[in-house]
Amino acid sequence: MDQKYSYLLINLCTVFFPLILSFDKKVHFYKKWRFIAPGLVITGLLYLIWDCIFTFKNVWSFNSDYIIGWRFFGLPLEEILFFVTVPFACIFIYECLIAYFTISISEKIVRIISGLLIFISFVLALLFADRLYSLINFLTVALVLLYTVLRPVKLNMGRFYVAYAVSLLPFYMVNGVLTAIPIVSYNNAENMGLRVGTIPFEDHFYSMSLILMNLIFFEHFRSKNGRRSETARV
C-alpha cells in the first residue's frame, strides 16, 4: 500500500473493532451512536479550532508523505477524522467496561484524583506558560475537571478514570506510530520537551480532556433521552 494512506489507515484501524463489535448483545453499542454524535460535533469543532491554530503557529506539522493530501483550513482530512475515530473508540471502551465489569471507585478517591490532577495541571500551566501546547493542554484539563467538581454532571468520574487508564494502551499504539514515523511532528519549543518514547508528555492530557469532554456530552444526551422516554410514558 502507498505510504500516503498511512494516517488514513491508522484512523480506520482505530475505529474498526468498535464498529464491528458494536452489535455485541451485552453492550448494544450501535443503539448509542445517536448519543455520541452531538458530543463529537461540539467537542470536535473546539479541538479543530485549536488544531488549526496550532498548525498555523507551528506547534506541530504533518508529514506530507503519509497523508493523502486533502486539506481543510490547513488540516489534513485524516487529522479531522482523528476527532471522530478516537473519541468513538474510547466511548466504546467505556461502555464495554460498564457492561462486562463492576466498576466501583469511592467518591472520596475520585475527589482526590480529580483534585490532584487539577492542582498538577494548574502548576504545570504556570511553569510552562511560555509554551503554547503545554499551556493550553494543562489549562484545558484543569478547567474541564474543575467543571466536573463544581457542577453536577451525569458522568460517573470513577468509570471515566478507569476507562481512561484502559484507553492508554491503544493511545500508546496510535500516538506511538504517529510520532515515531513521524506522521505528526512536534515543535519542542512549544512543549515541555519531555517524551514517553516518542510521545510528548502533554499528549496524555490532550487525550484525557478530549475523552472527558466527549463522555460528558455522551452521558448528558443519553440521560436527556431517558427523561424524554419517562415523560412519554406518563
N, C-alpha and C positions, 0 to 999 in steps of 0.2 A: 504493500500500500504506500502511496505517495506520502512523504512525511508532512506535507502541508495539512493533512487531515488529523494530525496528532492531537491537537487540543479538542477538536470536534469528537474524536474517538474517546477521549477521556470523559467528556460530558456524557456520551452515550453509555459508557461503562458504568458511570456513577448512578445513572437512573435505570439501568437495565433490570437489575434484580428487584428493586422496589416496584417497578411496573409489573413484572412477571408475577411476583408474589403478592400483589395487591388483592388477588382473589382468594387468598388463604381464608378458609372458613372461620377461623378464630379471630383474625384481625379485621377482615372485611374492609381493607383499606380503600378499595375503589369507591365505596359508599361515602368516603370522607373527602374525596378530592374537591368537592364544591366548597368545603370549609377552608381548604388550603389556598385556593385561588386568590381570594381578596388580599390575604397577607403577602402572597408572592408579589402581587402588583404594587401594594403600598410600600412594603419593605424594599422591593426590587428597585422602584423608582428612586427612593432615597439613596440606596447604595450605588446606583448607576450615576447619579449626580456626583456623588463622592468620587466614584471611579473616573468619571470624565475629568474632574478637577485634578486628581492625582496623576492621570496620564498627561494632561496639559502641563502640570508642574514638574514632570519627570520624576515623580516619586517611584514610578515603575514604568516598564515598557514591555512591549510584546514582540517576540521574535517572529518576523515575517516568514521565516522558513517553515514554521509549524502551524500556521493558520491559513484558512482558505482565501483570505484577503478581503472579505466583505466587512466594511466598517460603517458604523453609525455613530456620528458625533465623536469620531476618533477611536471608538471602541470596536474591537473585533466582534463579529457575531458570536463567536464561542464564549467570549467574556460575558456577554449579555445572557447567554444560555446558562452560564455558571450560576446565576442568581435564581434560576428555576430548578436546575437539576440537583444542586447541593442541598438547599432547604427541603426540597421534596424528599430526598433520600434520608435526611436527618429526622424529619417528621415521621417517616416510615419506621425508623429505628425506635423512636419514642413510642409509637403505637404498638410495635411488637413487644417492647419491654413491658408495657402495661398489660397486654393480652396474655403473655406467657410467664410473667414473673410477678411476684408480690413485692412491690417497691414501697418501702416504708422508712422514711428518714424523719426524725422528730423535728418539730418546728424550731426547737432550740438550736439544733445542729444546722438547720437551714439558715437561720438568722446569723449564726456565727460565720458560716461560709460566705453568705452574702455580704456581711459586714466587713470581713477580711478582704474580699475581692474589691469592694467599693473603696476601702482605705488604700489598698495597694495600687489600685488604678489611678486614684487621685494623686497619690505621691509620685507615681511614675510619669503622669501627665505633667506635673510641675517640674520634675527633674529633666524631662526631655521636651520641654515646651518649645524649644527651637527646632524640633524635628517634626515635620508635618504628619508623617504616618504614625509616629508614636503618639503624638498629642491627640489626634483625632480618634485613634483606636482606644486609648485608655480612657479618654473622656466619654466616649460613646458607651463603653461597657459600664463605667461608673454611673452614668446618668440613667441608663436603662434599668440597671439593678436597683438603683435608688428609687426609681418609679415603682418597682415591684414591692419594695419595702414600705413605701409611704402610702401607696394606694392599693386597694384590693384588686387582684387580678384572678381570672379563672384558672390560670395555670398553676399546677402543683409544682412548686420550685424544687422539691426533693426529687421528683421524677425528672425534671429538667436536668438537674446536675448529674443524675445517673446516665441519662441519655447523652448528655454532652461528653461524659467520660468515655462511653462506648463509641461515640462518633469520632473520637480521636484516632481510632485505628484506621478507618477509611480516610480521615483527614491527613494522616501522615503518608498514606499511599498516594493520594491525589496531589496534595501540595508538594510532596517529595518529588514526584515526577515533574510537575510544573516548574519547580525551582532548580531541579538538578540538570535538566536538559541543556539550558533553561528555555522554557516557553515564555515564562514571565521573569523578567529581571528587575531586581530592586535596587534603588539608589541608596546606598548605605549612609549617605549624608542626611537622609530624611528618616532614618530609623536608628534604633539603639546599636546596631551592628552586631547584636547577639543572635546567633542562629542555633537551631536544633537540627543538626545535619545541615541541610541547605535551606531550611525553612526559617524565615525571620521570626523571632520570638513574638512579635506583635500579631502575627497571623493567628495565634491561639486565641487572642482577644477578639480579633476580627471575626473568627468563626463563632465564638461564643455570642457576640452581640447579634450576628446575622441569624443564628438559630433561635436565640431567645426571642427576638422580635417577631419572627415568623410563628413561633409557638404561641406567643401571647395573642396574636391575631387569630390563629387557628382555634384556640380554645374559646376566644371571645365569640367568633361566628358560630362555632358549634353549640355553645351554650345558648346563644341568641335563637338559634333554630329550635333548640329544645323548649325554650319558653313559648315560642310560637306554637309548637305542637301541643303543649299543655293547654294553651288558650283555646286552640281549635277544638279540643276535646270537651271543654267546659260547656 
